[in-house]
């Protein structure tokens, strides 16, 4: 005879087993959430670093190309005694350019010094339709903003491109370009450039192809003491420029625990000084060195 099990003898899930199952499920869900949040934070970091790397590469390549062009003239032409390269180390002044007049038709001067300063760069060279983007019809050579340049003599054009960091209306620091050809039209080229610092490679008269020292543009010795600076007569001996751009992420990516007092994150600025993060933005300094080709024997 076939036996049947009585319904009264069936065993259900006990309360303890149910609690254990719920605990295991919560652990699994918690691990998945931690992994998801961690991957999201890592993704934000990587996106911010990628943005800074790309912006820095564009900025350094642009400035390096300009430095390489400094002082260029075709055979039989001159820049009228102007140095191919000139720089300022001037006060960090927000929306004001480190140059006294970044759109001056001729030589410009620098703003006064303070202990907190940024660098600015001027490059002068002969512009033509091969070294610049053609502008207008019939086409003329252009400046760093694409504005057409007026010839100083028949078929001879000189561009004065001036690069500096200043704040935009949004409060962000950006790499700007100014020139006499675009009066009243200083424009940002690259966003999120916190600062630019420059060192100039100076050659000796006896060894014009060899850098004997790197120097800053100079400062007011009466207030800040003497430093290794480029003398007024030495700009014609500058054959290279070391460029540093301090980049900032476009958006804040750090969270409160990243900036806790017990583990405040820092970055190294252009002078290799450790600086604590004042906000939740990432920062990183990028460097390159460019040679002034017009000063190199193999390019002459």
Number of C-alpha atoms within 10 A of each C-alpha: 3 3 5 6 7 7 7 6 7 7 7 6 7 8 9 9 10 11 11 11 12 12 12 12 12 12 12 12 12 12 12 12 12 12 12 12 12 12 12 12 15 13 13 16 17 13 15 20 19 13 17 25 18 10 20 25 15 14 21 19 14 13 19 20 13 24 28 21 22 26 22 22 20 11 7 5 10 15 16 7 7 16 20 27 27 24 26 27 27 25 20 21 16 14 14 16 27 29 26 15 18 27 22 16 13 10 14 17 15 20 18 16 20 16 11 10 19 23 26 26 24 26 23 24 27 22 25 21 12 8 12 17 18 19 16 11 6 6 12 20 26 25 24 23 19 15 20 21 23 17 14 9 8 7 11 17 20 23 27 27 23 27 28 26 32 24 21 16 7 6 10 17 22 22 23 23 25 27 26 22 22 19 13 11 14 18 16 19 17 16 22 23 28 21 24 25 24 24 21 26 24 25 22 14 10 7 9 16 18 17 16 12 15 19 19 20 24 18 23 14 10 7 10 11 8 11 13 12 17 23 13 10 8 15 20 17 23 27 26 26 25 18 22 23 26 20 27 26 24 18 12 14 19 17 12 8 10 14 17 10 9 8 9 13 17 16 15 14 19 19 9 9 10 12 13 12 16 10 11 16 15 21 23 19 23 19 15 14 17 20 20 23 18 19 22 14 9 8 8 9
